[in-house]
């Protein structure tokens, strides 16, 4: 590997490997991968974070500068970074899934919107929960937790070490399954209230057939849903903080050396 004046080949190789582990944060993790941040700014932040973390990763490390070895280590670094970032991104995505469940139950799925930031189509409560999730993520210091977590991975799997790929795959599967569980936990109070509302209007329809249940029930479900979303929103921050710390802990447990 060619050397840059003032920098050794070990430092350059270490920087490239660290960049490979950190880059997935800016692809999958919330806030870091936000489309509201210009790609150039995200790239500069990624390089700056890699520069700051390179001395930590290179402590007590002696890398082989063979091209084939460095290519294998870079692939390994990308996999470790993807496993960590996916665990965080999957948990935060549970908010969007919960919003989608509520949109389908309340009836807002009829009025889907196009998000001008991401260019994708989404429903009202899905986008609302996504924005709330990112705001809470920043408020509770989730960005600091993510950076501390990615730094902790170098204690578990150093640059020259190899992770247990079976544990990485199991951790990714656990994060994917946990996404659905977390979404149901978050939306459960509102979904239960909407189910009771539907049952009540069903009984009214049987008892008084002359009443147009659809014209009365739809605005009632909207009212009940919005009131309960507002009532449960203050508890979302504490739920998200506990769940995020658990997601980072699970991700770190899945990242272990052979």
C-alpha positions in Angstrom: 0.0 0.0 0.0 1.5 3.4 -0.9 2.3 5.8 1.9 1.2 9.4 2.3 3.9 11.8 3.6 3.3 12.1 7.4 1.1 9.0 7.6 2.3 5.4 7.8 0.8 2.6 5.7 -0.6 1.1 8.9 -2.5 4.3 9.7 -3.9 4.5 6.2 -5.0 0.9 6.1 -6.6 1.3 9.6 -8.5 4.4 8.5 -9.9 2.6 5.4 -11.1 -0.4 7.6 -12.6 1.9 10.2 -14.4 3.8 7.5 -15.8 0.5 6.3 -17.3 -0.2 9.7 -18.7 3.3 10.3 -20.1 3.9 6.8 -23.2 1.6 7.4 -24.3 4.0 10.2 -24.8 6.7 7.5 -26.8 4.2 5.4 -29.2 2.5 7.9 -29.1 4.2 11.3 -31.7 6.9 12.1 -30.6 10.6 11.9 -27.2 9.6 10.4 -28.9 8.4 7.2 -31.5 11.1 7.1 -32.2 12.4 3.5 -32.6 15.9 5.1 -28.8 15.9 5.5 -27.0 16.5 2.1 -25.0 13.5 1.0 -21.8 15.5 1.0 -22.3 16.5 4.6 -23.0 12.9 5.6 -19.8 11.9 3.8 -17.7 14.5 5.6 -19.2 13.5 8.9 -18.5 9.8 8.2 -14.9 10.5 7.3 -14.4 12.8 10.3 -15.8 10.1 12.7 -13.5 7.5 11.1 -10.5 9.8 11.6 -11.3 10.3 15.2 -11.9 6.6 15.8 -8.9 5.3 13.9 -6.4 5.7 16.9 -8.8 3.7 19.1 -9.1 0.9 16.5 -5.4 0.7 15.9 -4.2 0.4 19.5 -2.2 -2.8 19.9 -2.9 -3.7 16.3 -0.4 -4.8 13.7 -2.2 -5.2 10.3 -0.9 -7.3 7.4 -0.7 -5.0 4.4 -1.3 -7.8 1.9 -3.9 -6.7 -0.6 -6.0 -9.9 -0.4 -5.9 -9.8 3.4 -7.0 -6.1 3.5 -9.8 -6.8 1.1 -11.1 -9.6 3.3 -10.8 -7.4 6.4 -12.7 -4.6 4.6 -15.6 -7.0 3.8 -15.6 -8.1 7.4 -15.7 -4.5 8.6 -18.7 -3.8 6.4 -20.6 -6.8 7.7 -19.9 -5.8 11.4 -21.0 -2.2 10.7 -24.1 -3.4 8.8 -25.1 -5.7 11.7 -24.8 -2.9 14.2 -26.5 -0.3 12.1 -29.3 -2.6 11.1 -30.2 -3.4 14.7 -30.7 0.3 15.5 -32.4 1.1 12.2 -34.8 -1.8 12.6 -35.9 -0.7 16.0 -36.5 2.9 15.0 -38.4 1.6 11.9 -40.9 0.0 14.3 -42.4 3.5 14.8 -43.1 3.7 11.1 -44.7 0.2 11.1 -46.8 1.1 14.1 -48.0 4.2 12.3 -48.9 2.1 9.3 -50.9 -0.2 11.5 -52.8 2.7 13.0 -53.4 4.3 9.6 -55.0 1.0 8.4 -57.2 0.8 11.5 -58.3 4.4 11.7 -58.8 4.8 7.9 -56.0 7.2 7.1 -54.6 4.8 4.6 -57.0 6.2 2.0 -55.1 9.4 2.0 -51.5 8.4 1.4 -49.0 11.1 0.8 -45.6 11.4 -1.0 -42.8 12.3 1.4 -40.9 15.2 -0.3 -37.7 14.3 1.6 -37.4 10.6 0.8 -39.6 10.6 -2.4 -41.5 7.5 -1.1 -45.2 7.2 -0.6 -46.5 6.9 3.0 -49.5 7.6 5.1 -50.1 10.4 7.6 -49.4 8.6 10.9 -46.5 6.6 9.4 -44.7 9.9 8.6 -45.8 11.5 11.9 -44.3 8.6 13.9 -41.1 8.6 11.8 -40.6 12.3 12.5 -41.4 11.8 16.2 -39.0 8.8 16.4 -36.1 10.8 15.0 -36.9 13.8 17.3 -36.9 11.5 20.3 -33.8 9.7 19.1 -31.9 13.1 19.1 -33.5 14.2 22.4 -32.4 11.1 24.4 -28.9 11.2 22.9 -29.4 8.2 20.7 -26.6 9.5 18.4 -24.1 9.4 21.3 -25.3 5.9 22.1 -24.8 4.8 18.5 -21.2 6.3 18.4 -20.3 4.8 21.7 -21.7 1.4 20.6 -19.7 1.4 17.3 -16.6 2.2 19.3 -17.4 -0.6 21.7 -17.4 -3.1 18.8 -13.6 -2.7 18.5 -13.2 -4.2 22.0 -15.3 -7.2 20.8 -14.0 -7.6 17.3 -10.7 -5.8 16.6 -9.6 -4.8 13.1 -7.5 -8.0 12.7 -10.1 -10.3 14.3 -12.9 -12.2 12.8 -16.5 -12.1 14.1 -18.8 -15.1 14.6 -20.8 -14.8 11.4 -23.5 -17.2 12.7 -24.0 -14.8 15.7 -24.2 -11.9 13.3 -26.9 -13.6 11.3 -28.8 -14.5 14.4 -28.6 -11.0 15.7 -29.9 -9.6 12.4 -32.8 -12.1 12.5 -33.6 -11.1 16.1 -33.6 -7.4 15.1 -36.0 -8.1 12.2 -38.4 -10.1 14.4 -38.2 -7.5 17.1 -39.3 -4.8 14.6 -42.8 -6.4 14.4 -43.0 -7.0 18.1 -42.0 -3.5 19.0 -44.5 -2.0 16.4 -47.3 -4.1 18.0 -46.3 -3.0 21.5 -46.4 0.6 20.5 -49.7 0.5 18.6 -51.4 -2.0 20.9 -53.3 0.5 23.2 -54.8 2.4 20.3 -55.5 -0.7 18.3 -57.3 -2.2 21.3 -59.4 1.0 21.7 -60.3 1.0 18.0 -61.3 -2.7 18.3 -63.6 -1.9 21.2 -65.0 1.0 19.2 -65.8 -1.2 16.2 -67.4 -3.8 18.4 -69.6 -1.1 20.0 -70.8 0.3 16.6 -71.4 -3.3 15.5 -73.8 -3.8 18.5 -75.4 -0.5 17.7 -75.9 -1.6 14.1 -77.6 -4.8 15.2 -79.8 -3.0 17.8 -80.7 0.1 15.6 -80.5 -0.9 11.9 -81.8 2.5 10.9 -78.6 4.2 12.0 -75.9 4.7 9.3 -73.0 3.3 11.2 -70.4 4.0 8.6 -71.1 7.8 8.6 -71.0 7.9 12.4 -68.4 5.3 13.0 -65.6 6.7 10.7 -65.3 10.1 12.4 -65.7 8.5 15.8 -62.8 6.1 15.1 -60.7 9.1 13.9 -61.5 11.0 17.1 -60.8 8.0 19.4 -57.5 7.2 17.5 -56.1 10.7 17.6 -57.1 11.2 21.3 -55.3 8.0 22.3 -52.3 8.7 20.2 -52.0 12.1 21.9 -52.5 10.4 25.3 -49.9 7.7 24.7 -47.3 9.9 23.0 -45.6 11.1 26.3 -44.8 7.5 27.1 -43.2 6.9 23.7 -40.0 8.6 24.7 -39.3 6.3 27.7 -40.3 3.3 25.7 -38.0 4.3 22.9 -35.1 5.0 25.3 -35.4 1.5 26.9 -35.9 -0.2 23.6 -33.0 1.6 21.9 -30.6 0.7 24.7 -31.8 -2.9 24.5 -31.3 -2.9 20.7 -27.7 -1.6 21.0 -27.0 -4.2 23.7 -28.4 -7.0 21.6 -26.4 -5.8 18.6 -23.2 -5.8 20.7 -24.0 -9.3 22.0 -24.3 -10.6 18.4 -20.9 -9.0 17.5 -18.4 -11.4 19.0 -15.1 -12.7 17.9 -14.6 -16.3 16.9 
